Amino acid sequence: MFDMMREQHWALLAALVDGLPRHVFELCGRTGMKPYQLNGVWQQMPPHIRGLLRQHDGQWRLVRPLAVFDEAALRQAAPGFQTGILHECTSSNDVLLEEIKNQSEKMHRRLLVTHFQSAGRGRQGRKWVGKTGECLMFSLCWVFDRQQADLGALALLTALACQKGLAGLDVQAEIKWPNDLVAGLRKLGGILIETVRRGGKTYAVIGIGINFVLPKDVENAVSVQALFQTGNKAPISASAVLAAVLQQLDRMLPLFEQRGFAAFVEDYQAAHRDQGKEVCLLSDGQIVCEGKVVGVGPHGALRLQTEEGVREVVSGEVSLRQSGEAKSEMKSPDTEFLLLDGGNSQLKWAWVKNGRIMHLNHAPYRDLSELGREWAEYGSGKMRVVGSAVCGPVKKAQVAEQIPNQIEWLASMPQGLGIRNHYRNPAEHGADRWFNALGSRRFTQNACVVVSCGTAVTIDALSEDDHYLGGTIMPGFHLMKEAMAQKTANLNRPLGKVYPFPTTTPNALASGMMDAVCGSILLMHARLKEKTGAGKPVDVVLTGGGAARVAQAMPQAFVLDNTVKIIDNLVIYGLLNWVEQE
C-alpha cells in the first residue's frame, strides 16, 4: 500500500495534515503536480485517509489533522537534532540499532520519524499497532557515559518528558508506572527503551508512540486530539507535539545523566495516575502483589505499602493495574456458565469457561432442541445458568424445558459495574438494553450510543463517566414494513434496496425505513456529543441482525469522523461482564 506511494503522494499529504484549507494552486506548487493530477493521486491514498478530504471552491482540507511530516516540518520541530524520515519501516528502533553498528560516532541526538511500522512493538514484546497518520511515532538515540545498569529509570524519565511536553500544549495526560501515557484507564502512548554498549559508551534508543488521532482499531485508547480542548484555538499539530516532547527531553536527559532519576522523583509522582491508590501487580494473569502506591524510588522502582510493610518492585515482567482492573483480568478458578439472551424472536446462548466464550449458538423458540442437545454435551449439575430476557413467560418456560438447572433471569438494575441507571423505573427498563450497555464497556470506555437492531430498534446513550442516560425505542425493519403493508394502500410489496434518491416504490420503502433508523442514531449521537463536550469522542456500538446494514447506510463522513463498531451478541458480553465481577 504505502510502500508503493511516490514522493508526490507524501508531499500532497504533508501539505494537508494540519487540517487547514489549502487552495489547489498552492498544493500544485508544493507538490509539483498539475491540478488535474491531484484527484488521481488522492484516489490512491489508503481508505482511512482518502475519506478525510473535503473540497469546496477550490479549497482542499482534511476533517482532522494527521501525524505526517515532510523534511522541512521535521527540521523546524527538531532544531539541534539529526533528523530523518522513513515513510515505512519494520520498526524505527530497529533502524537506529542497525545504524549504531555502522556509524556509532554520529548517532548522538539522531532522530528518526516514521509514518508506518510493520513490526512496531512495546514493552514485554507487545505489538504496537497504528495506521499511517493516526500515531506520532519516532525514535531518538542518546549516547550516555553511564553503564546500562545506571539507566534503569530512563523509561520513566521519558514518560515524564512526554507528559510535561503535552501539558504545555493543554493536553492533560498521566503516567501509569512505569512508562505508559494514559488518561484514566485509556492509553495514550507507550515507550520502549533499548540499549547497547559500544566503545565504552551506552547507546540508548528511545522509541515513543503517541496516539495523535483516535485509532479506530485499538480498544481503550485515547488521543492527543481527544484530550486537547480546542475552544477557539487552532487544531494542535503533530509538529507541535513532537517539538514539545523533544524540548523536554533535550532539557531533562543531560540532567538525568548528571544526577540520575532522583532529581525527577517528585515530578514523576505528581504525574503518576496511581499515586496514593490501591493497586495490584499482575504476572501471567495472576495477582502477585497488592498494596497502596506510596511513591517511586530514586532508581524508578515502585514503592508499595503492603501488609508486610513497604515493598519495592522493579518493572520486569509485571503489569500494574488498579484494583478493579486487576480483578477483571486475573485468571479465575475453573468456572462454567451458560449465558442466555432471550430476545423477542429467538434465543441466543453462550457456553463460558474461565471467562472465555467457548461456543455460541441461537435458535427460534419453536424449536429449542439444539439447546437441549448441547446441554447433554456441555452442561453439568453445578453449572450456573444466567439470562436476560425480553420475551414473555411462555417462551421462558420453553427454554427451561431444555435445561435441568435453575435459570437466573436478570432484570435491569439501578446500577451495576459502576454504571448508574437513570431510567426512572428500572423495572420497566428492558433487560436487553441494560445488558447491552454493560456489554459495551468491553469495547469502548468513551461516551457511546448503543444501538440494538432487532425486532425493535433501541438507541441508548452512555456517558464517558458511566451514566446510562436513557434512550429511544422504535419499530424494527420488519415491524415498519408490516405496518406499512397493513395500514397503507398499495404498499404491501417486497422491499427494494437502499438508495440516496430512490425512484421506485420498493426502493423508497427500504430507503425510508433505513433513513428513519440512521436519522435517530445521528440525532442521539449529536445530543450525547453536545452533553459530552467539544473535542471528546462519542462512539457508536451496533448490535443485532440489522447492525451491518445500518453501519453501511450511515453517512460516510460520519463513519470516518467517529468510531462505529459492530458487536454481535452484545447482551451476552454484558452478562459475561456481570458474572465475572460477581
CORUR-V864388 format. One record per pair of residues at least 24 apart in sequence whose C-alpha atoms are under 7 Angstrom apart, sorted by sequence separation. I is the first residue (numbers start at 1). GAP is how many residues later the second one is. D is the distance in Angstrom with one decimal. If there is no record, write none. Layout:
I_GAP_D, I_GAP_D
This chain:
113_24_6.0, 114_24_6.0, 155_24_5.8, 381_24_6.7, 539_24_5.0, 540_24_4.7, 541_24_4.9, 542_24_4.7, 543_24_5.2, 544_24_6.4, 113_25_4.2, 539_25_6.0, 540_25_6.3, 541_25_6.0, 542_25_6.1, 543_25_5.4, 88_26_6.2, 91_26_5.4, 112_26_5.5, 113_26_6.6, 269_26_6.2, 541_26_6.9, 543_26_6.8, 82_27_6.1, 83_27_6.3, 84_27_6.3, 85_27_5.7, 86_27_6.3, 87_27_5.4, 88_27_5.9, 89_27_6.5, 90_27_5.0, 91_27_6.9, 112_27_5.3, 269_27_7.0, 543_27_6.2, 81_28_5.3, 82_28_4.7, 83_28_4.8, 84_28_4.8, 85_28_4.9, 86_28_4.7, 87_28_4.9, 88_28_4.7, 89_28_5.1, 90_28_4.7, 91_28_5.7, 111_28_5.9, 112_28_6.5, 375_28_6.9, 81_29_6.0, 82_29_5.7, 83_29_5.9, 84_29_6.3, 85_29_5.8, 86_29_6.7, 87_29_6.2, 88_29_5.9, 89_29_6.3, 90_29_4.7, 91_29_5.1, 111_29_4.6, 81_30_6.3, 90_30_6.6, 110_30_5.7, 111_30_6.6, 365_30_6.6, 372_30_4.7, 109_31_6.5, 110_31_5.2, 265_31_6.7, 371_31_6.4, 372_31_6.6, 9_32_6.4, 109_32_5.5, 518_32_6.8, 108_33_5.8, 109_33_5.4, 187_33_6.5, 188_33_6.2, 265_33_6.6, 24_34_5.7, 107_34_6.2, 108_34_5.0, 186_34_4.9, 187_34_4.8, 188_34_5.1, 283_34_6.6, 23_35_5.7, 24_35_6.1, 108_35_5.3, 186_35_4.9, 187_35_5.8, 188_35_5.6, 283_35_4.9, 23_36_4.3, 24_36_6.8, 155_36_6.7, 186_36_5.6, 262_36_4.4, 282_36_5.5, 283_36_6.5, 477_36_6.5, 518_36_6.2, 22_37_5.3, 23_37_6.1, 261_37_5.6, 281_37_6.1, 282_37_5.2, 21_38_5.8, 22_38_5.2, 155_38_6.2, 261_38_6.0, 281_38_5.5, 282_38_6.4, 21_39_5.4, 22_39_6.3, 281_39_4.7, 21_40_4.4, 280_40_6.0, 281_40_6.3, 390_40_6.5, 20_41_5.7, 279_41_6.9, 280_41_5.4, 390_41_6.5, 19_42_5.7, 279_42_5.8, 280_42_6.1, 389_42_6.3, 390_42_6.7, 19_43_4.8, 279_43_4.4, 280_43_5.6, 287_43_6.6, 388_43_5.9, 389_43_6.7, 19_44_6.1, 278_44_6.6, 279_44_4.9, 285_44_6.5, 286_44_5.1, 388_44_6.4, 16_45_6.2, 17_45_7.0, 19_45_5.4, 278_45_6.2, 285_45_4.6, 286_45_5.9, 16_46_6.5, 19_46_4.5, 92_46_6.6, 93_46_5.8, 280_46_6.2, 285_46_5.3, 337_46_5.7, 338_46_6.4, 339_46_6.0, 340_46_6.2, 341_46_5.8, 342_46_6.0, 343_46_6.0, 344_46_6.2, 420_46_6.5, 421_46_6.4, 422_46_5.8, 18_47_4.7, 68_47_6.4, 92_47_5.8, 148_47_6.9, 336_47_5.8, 337_47_5.1, 338_47_4.8, 339_47_5.1, 340_47_4.2, 341_47_5.2, 342_47_4.2, 343_47_5.6, 344_47_5.0, 419_47_4.7, 420_47_4.9, 421_47_5.0, 422_47_5.4, 423_47_5.9, 17_48_4.9, 18_48_6.7, 336_48_6.9, 337_48_5.8, 338_48_6.4, 339_48_5.5, 340_48_6.3, 341_48_5.9, 342_48_6.1, 343_48_5.7, 418_48_6.7, 419_48_5.5, 420_48_5.9, 421_48_7.0, 422_48_6.5, 17_49_4.9, 342_49_5.9, 419_49_6.6, 17_50_6.9, 17_51_6.4, 171_53_6.5, 14_54_5.8, 148_54_6.2, 14_55_5.7, 146_55_6.9, 147_55_6.3, 172_55_6.7, 14_56_6.0, 145_56_5.1, 146_56_6.5, 171_56_5.5, 144_57_5.9, 145_57_6.3, 171_57_5.0, 143_58_6.7, 144_58_5.1, 170_58_6.2, 11_59_7.0, 143_59_5.8, 144_59_6.4, 143_60_4.6, 142_61_6.0, 143_61_6.2, 141_62_6.6, 142_62_5.4, 459_62_6.6, 141_63_5.6, 142_63_6.6, 141_64_4.5, 68_65_5.6, 140_65_5.6, 141_65_6.2, 67_66_4.4, 139_66_6.5, 140_66_5.1, 66_67_4.6, 67_67_6.2, 139_67_5.4, 140_67_6.5, 461_67_6.8, 66_68_6.2, 67_68_6.2, 122_68_6.8, 139_68_4.3, 67_69_5.5, 122_69_6.7, 123_69_5.8, 138_69_6.0, 139_69_6.1, 122_70_5.6, 138_70_5.6, 137_71_5.9, 138_71_6.7, 137_72_4.5, 136_73_5.7, 137_73_6.6, 135_74_6.5, 136_74_5.2, 135_75_5.6, 136_75_6.3, 166_75_6.7, 135_76_4.4, 136_76_5.9, 449_76_6.3, 134_77_6.2, 135_77_4.9, 134_78_5.5, 135_78_6.8, 166_78_6.9, 134_79_5.0, 165_79_4.7, 134_80_6.7, 165_80_4.7, 134_81_6.1, 162_83_5.1, 165_83_6.1, 161_84_6.2, 3_85_6.7, 130_85_6.9, 161_87_5.2, 161_88_5.7, 447_90_6.8, 448_90_5.0, 449_90_6.3, 450_90_6.1, 451_90_6.1, 452_90_6.0, 453_90_6.1, 454_90_5.4, 446_91_6.5, 447_91_4.9, 448_91_4.4, 449_91_4.8, 450_91_4.9, 451_91_4.8, 452_91_4.9, 453_91_4.6, 454_91_5.9, 446_92_6.2, 447_92_6.3, 448_92_5.4, 449_92_6.2, 450_92_6.2, 451_92_6.2, 452_92_5.3, 453_92_6.1, 454_92_6.6, 446_93_6.6, 448_93_6.9, 453_93_5.1, 453_94_5.7, 175_96_5.9, 176_96_6.0, 174_97_5.4, 175_97_4.8, 176_97_5.7, 174_98_5.9, 175_98_5.6, 176_98_6.9, 174_99_5.5, 440_101_7.0, 136_102_6.9, 153_108_6.3, 160_108_6.1, 344_111_6.7, 93_112_6.3, 144_113_7.0, 93_114_6.0, 440_130_7.0, 439_131_5.6, 439_132_6.2, 436_134_5.3, 439_134_4.7, 436_135_4.8, 439_135_3.5, 435_136_5.1, 438_136_4.7, 178_137_6.7, 436_138_5.8, 439_138_6.7, 432_139_6.1, 435_139_4.6, 435_140_6.4, 177_143_6.9, 156_144_6.8, 67_145_6.5, 153_146_5.6, 152_147_6.6, 153_147_4.9, 77_162_5.7, 77_163_7.0, 77_165_6.5, 78_165_6.0, 73_166_6.9, 77_166_4.7, 78_168_6.9, 67_171_5.0, 65_172_6.8, 66_172_6.9, 124_193_6.7, 18_219_5.8, 219_224_6.1, 220_224_5.7, 219_225_6.3, 220_225_5.8, 355_225_6.9, 341_230_6.5, 341_231_6.5, 339_233_6.5, 339_236_6.9, 328_252_6.9, 328_253_6.7, 230_305_6.8, 229_306_5.9, 228_307_6.6, 227_308_6.8, 226_309_5.2, 227_309_6.8, 225_310_6.9, 226_310_5.0, 226_311_6.3, 216_347_5.8, 52_508_6.9, 51_509_6.7
